[in-house]
Amino acid sequence: MDTRQTLPPKGSFQGILEELFRNKQEAGILYEDNGVTRANGLITSLYEKDGKQWMQLDAKEGKIDISIDKLYAVNGTFTSDYSEC
């Protein structure tokens, strides 16, 4: 039986992201960007804009700004409603 780590319903990645940012550890994420998109890199900023929480990821492709509510997974922890894998 396969198992995976999931956030509780209505859970947030905020704590995980803050720890990765504080410890300068790489983040592997899945997020919504006209389809499921994968990115890896260091989180260089956590900030609020227009009433939403955002992160900036320094990935191979360059700096990417991602709304935290668009995240499906961070380092193997998934939202409870993500069912792609």
C-alpha positions as CSV (number, residue, x, y, z in Angstrom):
1,M,0.0,0.0,0.0
2,D,1.4,3.4,-1.0
3,T,1.2,6.2,1.5
4,R,2.1,9.9,1.2
5,Q,2.2,12.8,3.5
6,T,-0.7,15.2,3.1
7,L,-1.7,18.4,4.8
8,P,-5.0,18.3,6.7
9,P,-8.0,19.7,4.9
10,K,-7.6,23.5,4.7
11,G,-4.0,23.1,5.8
12,S,-1.2,25.4,4.7
13,F,2.3,25.0,3.5
14,Q,3.3,28.2,5.3
15,G,5.2,26.5,8.1
16,I,7.1,24.2,5.8
17,L,8.1,27.1,3.5
18,E,9.2,29.3,6.4
19,E,11.5,26.5,7.7
20,L,13.0,25.9,4.2
21,F,13.5,29.6,3.8
22,R,15.1,30.1,7.2
23,N,17.4,27.1,6.8
24,K,18.3,27.9,3.1
25,Q,17.2,24.4,2.0
26,E,16.1,23.5,-1.5
27,A,12.3,23.2,-2.1
28,G,10.9,20.8,-4.7
29,I,7.4,22.0,-5.5
30,L,4.4,21.3,-7.7
31,Y,2.1,24.2,-8.5
32,E,-0.7,25.3,-10.8
33,D,0.5,27.3,-13.8
34,N,-1.8,26.5,-16.7
35,G,-1.4,22.8,-15.7
36,V,0.7,21.1,-13.0
37,T,4.2,22.5,-13.1
38,R,7.3,21.3,-11.2
39,A,10.1,23.5,-10.0
40,N,13.1,23.2,-7.7
41,G,15.2,25.8,-6.0
42,L,15.8,28.0,-3.0
43,I,13.1,30.2,-1.6
44,T,14.5,33.7,-1.7
45,S,11.4,35.5,-0.3
46,L,8.1,35.0,1.4
47,Y,5.8,38.0,1.1
48,E,2.2,39.2,1.0
49,K,0.7,40.9,-2.1
50,D,-2.9,41.8,-2.8
51,G,-4.0,40.0,0.4
52,K,-2.3,36.7,-0.7
53,Q,0.8,35.0,0.5
54,W,3.5,34.5,-2.1
55,M,7.0,33.0,-2.4
56,Q,9.8,33.7,-4.7
57,L,11.8,30.6,-5.9
58,D,15.3,30.9,-7.4
59,A,15.0,28.0,-9.8
60,K,17.1,27.0,-12.8
61,E,14.7,28.8,-15.1
62,G,15.2,32.0,-13.1
63,K,13.3,33.7,-10.3
64,I,9.6,32.5,-10.1
65,D,6.9,34.2,-8.0
66,I,4.2,31.8,-7.0
67,S,1.1,32.3,-5.0
68,I,1.2,29.9,-2.0
69,D,-2.5,29.0,-2.7
70,K,-1.4,27.6,-6.1
71,L,0.9,25.0,-4.5
72,Y,0.0,21.3,-4.7
73,A,3.1,19.9,-3.0
74,V,6.3,20.9,-1.2
75,N,9.1,18.4,-0.7
76,G,6.8,15.4,-0.8
77,T,3.9,16.8,1.3
78,F,0.7,17.3,-0.8
79,T,-2.5,19.1,-0.3
80,S,-5.2,16.8,0.8
81,D,-7.3,17.3,-2.4
82,Y,-4.4,16.7,-4.9
83,S,-5.0,13.3,-6.6
84,E,-2.6,13.3,-9.6
85,C,-0.3,10.7,-8.1
